Amino acid sequence: MRPTLTDPLVTRSTLTGPHPADPTRRRLTRALAAPLALGLSRAAQAQDFPTRPMRLLVPIAAGGLTDSLARALASRLGERLGQPMVVENRPGAGGVIGMQAAARAPADGHSLVLVYQGVAAVNPSLLPNLPYDIGRDFVPVGGVGSFPFVVLVNPSVRARTATEFLEAARAASPPLAYASAGNATGSHLSTELLKRRARLDLVHVPYKGEAPALADLVGGAVPVALTSVTVALPMIRAGKVRALAVTSIERNRLLPEVPTLAEAALPEFESVSWYGVLAPAGTPAPALARLSRELAATLAEPELRGRLETLGIDPKPTGPEAFGRFLREETDRWRRLIAEAGIRAD
């Protein structure tokens, strides 16, 4: 027989279950509703972001390759995100000032920083007591692209190929001098890496930038230099310097006739400068996901890809996990080289 409410041993909960006001039921309801509410909240954040103009910090002065890349990227990325993106140059102290400003920016997704090899992977080993930590203060948004260096010699050098140059450099006495854009720059580190792989003895002559280094190479003050392709291209085309090889794994689009060091003399050799985008640590996951997605989509646009290629940059969009892993590998790589070569900051 079904119990009734008139039975003194029967309560309402016996017939209908726990009362809505029962604490256990309230806790269960909240527990079941929490994931749904969190998912809806994240979806709303992703849909609403960004809510105001954005900025792309660049830890280098206006003008030059990095700044040109930043402005081309910010223009298209801002359009895709539906908000203007302003490039904010913060030069000084080898990129430290700009990186510190980026680390202190609000972690809401509206502030990003364009990083390159020097500030992200070299400075941590070269400069003590940095006011920021790449792994602690930033999260990766994605990789952007890279560009190689080209091995150049003065026309007075008899070597016509990379192999001939390496043989001549090994036999030279006293050792040949090489020009770089400055101490601990990409051209300096790449040449030091080449020295170790090819067992060369070369003397470093640092300049304050690629232009004066290239000028002295043309003038014959130094016989060899590694510079970026775009800087060297006019001199190569004019026959004032001879291009022997590029330092990327694949040939460069601007110099398709010039072989890579890997194919010409040193299998698997690669040393390129690269760019990526970071955000302050603590940036909400939904905002970070959208930034990564739109960055990759922006770099896939034919018009922007063409623009970057004219700058000598090979667009290589990578997701946040892959870029984060690459950044750690590069940091370890240059830390070892800096220690082995005894490189110090100026």
C-alpha positions in Angstrom: 0.0 0.0 0.0 1.3 3.5 -0.9 2.0 5.5 2.2 0.0 8.7 2.8 0.7 11.9 4.5 -1.7 10.9 7.2 0.7 8.1 8.3 2.6 9.5 11.3 5.8 7.8 10.1 5.7 9.3 6.6 7.3 12.7 5.8 7.0 14.8 2.7 10.5 13.8 1.6 9.5 10.2 1.7 7.0 10.8 -1.1 8.7 13.6 -3.1 12.4 13.5 -2.3 14.4 16.2 -0.6 12.8 19.5 -0.2 14.1 22.3 -2.5 15.5 24.0 0.5 17.5 21.0 1.6 21.3 22.0 1.9 22.5 18.8 0.1 20.3 19.5 -2.8 21.4 23.1 -3.1 25.0 22.1 -3.1 24.4 19.5 -5.8 22.5 22.1 -7.9 25.4 24.6 -7.6 28.0 22.0 -8.4 26.1 20.9 -11.6 25.5 24.5 -12.6 29.0 25.8 -12.1 30.7 24.2 -15.2 27.9 25.4 -17.4 28.1 28.9 -16.0 31.9 28.9 -16.4 31.6 27.8 -20.0 29.0 30.4 -20.8 31.2 33.1 -19.1 34.2 32.1 -21.2 32.2 32.0 -24.3 30.9 35.5 -23.6 34.4 36.7 -22.9 35.7 35.3 -26.2 32.8 36.8 -28.1 33.2 40.3 -26.5 37.0 40.5 -26.6 38.5 42.9 -27.5 36.4 45.7 -26.1 38.7 48.7 -26.8 41.7 49.7 -28.9 44.8 47.5 -28.5 48.5 48.1 -28.6 51.5 46.2 -29.9 54.6 47.1 -27.9 57.9 46.9 -29.9 61.1 47.0 -27.7 63.1 48.8 -30.5 63.2 52.2 -32.0 60.9 53.1 -34.9 62.3 52.5 -38.4 64.0 49.4 -39.6 62.9 45.8 -40.3 61.3 45.0 -36.9 59.3 48.2 -36.9 58.1 47.7 -40.5 57.0 44.2 -39.5 55.1 45.4 -36.4 53.2 48.0 -38.4 52.2 45.7 -41.2 51.1 43.0 -38.6 49.3 45.4 -36.3 47.2 47.0 -39.1 45.8 43.6 -40.4 45.5 42.0 -37.0 43.6 44.9 -35.6 41.2 44.8 -38.5 40.5 41.1 -37.9 39.9 41.7 -34.2 37.6 44.7 -34.9 39.7 47.2 -32.9 42.5 49.5 -33.9 45.9 48.2 -32.9 48.5 50.9 -32.2 52.3 50.2 -32.5 54.1 51.6 -29.4 57.9 51.7 -29.7 59.7 51.4 -26.4 63.4 51.3 -27.2 66.4 51.3 -24.9 68.8 49.1 -22.9 68.9 46.4 -25.5 65.1 45.9 -25.5 64.9 45.7 -21.7 62.8 48.8 -21.3 60.2 47.7 -23.8 60.0 44.2 -22.3 59.6 45.5 -18.8 56.8 47.7 -20.0 55.1 44.7 -21.6 55.5 42.6 -18.5 53.8 45.3 -16.4 50.9 45.8 -18.9 47.4 44.8 -17.8 46.9 41.1 -18.5 43.6 41.5 -20.3 44.6 40.7 -23.8 44.7 44.3 -25.0 48.5 44.7 -24.8 50.9 42.5 -26.8 54.6 42.6 -27.4 56.5 41.7 -30.6 59.6 39.8 -29.6 62.7 38.8 -31.5 65.6 36.5 -30.9 67.7 39.0 -28.9 65.2 40.2 -26.3 63.5 36.8 -25.8 66.2 34.2 -26.1 69.6 36.0 -25.8 69.1 38.6 -23.1 68.3 36.1 -20.4 71.8 34.6 -20.8 73.6 37.9 -21.5 72.2 40.4 -19.1 72.1 39.6 -15.3 69.2 40.8 -13.1 66.7 41.3 -15.9 63.6 43.0 -14.5 61.4 40.4 -16.3 61.4 36.7 -16.8 60.2 35.4 -20.1 58.8 32.1 -18.7 57.1 33.8 -15.6 55.9 37.1 -16.9 54.7 36.2 -20.4 52.6 33.7 -22.3 53.1 32.8 -25.9 50.5 34.0 -28.5 52.3 32.5 -31.5 55.3 32.6 -33.8 55.4 35.1 -36.7 58.3 34.2 -39.0 62.0 34.3 -39.5 64.8 35.6 -41.8 68.2 34.2 -42.5 71.6 35.9 -42.8 73.7 35.8 -45.9 77.4 35.0 -45.9 79.1 37.8 -47.9 82.7 38.3 -49.0 84.5 41.2 -50.6 85.1 40.6 -54.3 88.8 40.5 -53.6 88.3 37.2 -51.8 89.0 34.4 -54.3 86.4 32.0 -52.9 83.4 31.6 -55.2 81.5 29.1 -53.1 80.9 28.4 -49.4 83.1 25.4 -49.5 86.0 27.3 -51.0 85.6 30.0 -48.4 85.6 27.6 -45.5 88.7 26.0 -46.8 90.4 29.3 -47.3 89.4 30.5 -43.9 90.8 27.4 -42.2 94.1 27.9 -44.0 94.3 31.7 -43.4 97.2 33.1 -41.3 96.6 35.4 -39.6 92.9 34.5 -39.1 90.4 36.4 -41.3 88.3 39.1 -39.7 84.5 39.2 -39.9 82.2 42.1 -39.4 78.9 42.0 -37.4 76.1 44.4 -36.6 77.4 44.5 -33.0 78.2 42.4 -30.0 75.7 39.6 -29.3 73.5 40.6 -32.3 72.1 37.9 -34.5 74.9 38.3 -37.1 77.5 37.9 -34.4 75.9 34.8 -32.8 75.3 33.2 -36.2 78.9 33.6 -37.2 80.1 32.2 -33.9 77.9 29.2 -34.5 79.4 28.9 -38.0 82.9 29.0 -36.5 82.2 26.1 -34.2 80.4 24.0 -36.8 83.0 24.6 -39.5 86.1 24.6 -37.1 87.1 28.1 -38.1 89.3 30.7 -36.5 87.8 34.1 -37.3 88.3 37.5 -35.6 85.2 39.4 -34.6 85.0 43.1 -35.6 81.7 44.5 -34.1 80.0 47.6 -35.7 77.1 49.6 -34.6 74.6 48.2 -37.0 74.5 46.4 -40.3 74.9 49.4 -42.5 78.4 50.4 -41.3 79.5 46.8 -41.2 78.4 46.4 -44.9 80.1 49.7 -45.8 83.4 48.4 -44.5 82.9 45.1 -46.2 82.4 46.9 -49.6 85.4 49.1 -48.9 87.6 46.1 -48.2 88.4 46.8 -44.5 87.0 43.4 -43.6 86.8 40.4 -46.0 83.6 38.7 -44.7 80.3 39.5 -43.0 76.9 38.0 -42.2 74.0 40.4 -42.7 70.3 40.2 -43.3 69.3 39.7 -46.9 67.3 42.9 -47.4 70.2 45.1 -46.2 72.7 43.3 -48.5 70.5 42.9 -51.5 71.4 46.2 -53.3 75.1 45.6 -52.8 74.8 42.0 -54.1 72.9 43.1 -57.2 75.4 45.8 -57.9 78.3 43.3 -57.6 79.9 45.1 -54.7 79.8 42.0 -52.5 79.6 38.3 -53.3 76.9 36.2 -51.7 78.1 32.6 -50.9 75.2 31.1 -48.9 72.3 31.8 -46.6 71.9 30.5 -43.1 68.3 29.1 -43.4 67.5 25.5 -44.2 65.6 26.6 -47.3 66.7 29.0 -49.9 65.5 32.6 -49.5 62.9 33.9 -52.0 64.9 37.1 -52.5 68.1 35.2 -53.4 66.9 32.0 -54.9 70.2 31.5 -56.8 72.2 31.5 -53.5 72.5 28.0 -51.8 72.0 27.4 -48.2 75.0 26.6 -46.0 73.3 23.3 -45.2 73.2 22.2 -48.9 76.6 23.8 -49.8 78.9 22.8 -47.0 77.4 22.1 -43.6 74.5 19.6 -43.5 71.6 20.7 -41.2 73.2 24.0 -40.4 70.6 26.7 -39.6 70.8 30.0 -37.8 68.0 32.5 -38.3 66.5 35.5 -36.6 62.9 35.2 -35.8 59.8 37.0 -34.5 56.9 36.1 -32.2 54.1 37.6 -30.2 53.8 37.4 -26.4 51.1 38.5 -24.0 51.4 39.3 -20.2 51.1 36.3 -18.0 47.5 36.0 -16.7 45.9 36.9 -19.9 42.5 35.2 -19.9 42.4 31.9 -21.8 39.5 32.9 -24.1 41.3 36.1 -25.1 44.5 34.3 -25.7 42.8 31.7 -27.8 41.3 34.3 -30.0 44.5 36.2 -30.3 46.4 33.1 -31.4 43.7 32.1 -33.9 43.5 35.6 -35.5 47.3 35.9 -35.6 47.6 32.7 -37.5 44.8 33.8 -39.9 46.4 37.2 -40.4 49.7 35.6 -41.4 48.0 33.4 -43.9 46.6 36.3 -45.8 48.3 36.5 -49.2 48.7 40.3 -49.2 50.4 40.3 -45.8 52.6 37.3 -46.7 53.7 39.1 -49.8 54.5 42.2 -47.7 56.6 40.2 -45.3 58.4 38.4 -48.0 59.5 41.7 -49.5 61.0 42.5 -46.1 63.0 39.2 -46.3 60.8 37.6 -43.7 59.5 34.0 -44.2 56.1 33.9 -42.5 55.8 30.9 -40.3 52.8 31.1 -38.0 52.9 28.7 -35.1 50.5 28.1 -32.3 51.2 29.1 -28.7 52.4 25.7 -27.5 54.7 25.2 -30.5 56.1 28.8 -30.1 56.6 28.3 -26.4 58.5 25.1 -27.0 60.6 26.8 -29.7 61.4 29.7 -27.4 62.7 27.4 -24.7 64.8 25.6 -27.2 66.3 28.8 -28.6 67.0 30.1 -25.1 69.0 26.9 -24.3 70.8 27.0 -27.6 72.1 30.5 -27.3 72.9 30.1 -23.6 75.3 27.3 -24.5 76.9 29.3 -27.3 77.3 32.4 -25.2 79.0 30.4 -22.5 81.3 28.5 -24.9 82.3 31.7 -26.8 82.7 33.8 -23.7 80.4 36.5 -25.1 79.7 39.4 -22.8 77.3 42.4 -23.0 78.9 45.7 -24.0 
